[in-house]
Amino acid sequence: MLGLLNTALFIGLGNLALRTISAGIFNLFLPINPFVFTLFSLAFLGKRIRLKEWVGMAVSVIGLFIAIYPSLATSHATFSGILLLILAMISMAVGSLVYKKANLQLPNLVINAWQVFIGGILCELLF
């Protein structure tokens, strides 16, 4: 699952998105992952989010919108490219949730090696 979500889908969808959006927009979307992960943790793991965290996320989202709006307004980004990018971010957040829920008792190096190996094969097959 980790190879599929965190490697194959994230990288595959991200690369497809980069065909119709700029690398700058892609990089501005990367900070969304912790927010999506936090919201999914709330919904699926029952994690409580403190008021301070909500305020921090709101300020960050407003800052992200302010930073990205000029790029979106002047770029040739397509709706499908933005949608692919959002799906890539969701895939990474879901993969992080699966990792947290699984609570694997293996060294991180072993988990990452298998994730990248399997994900690379899946990415080649899917994309």
Secondary structure, 3 states (H helix, E strand, C coil): CHHHHHHHHHHHHHHHHCCCCCHHHHHHHCCHHHHHHHHHHHHHHCCCCCHHHHHHHHHHHHHHHHHHHHHHHHCCCCHHHHHHHHHHHHHHHHHHHHHHHHCCCCCHHHHHHHHHHHHHHHHHHHC
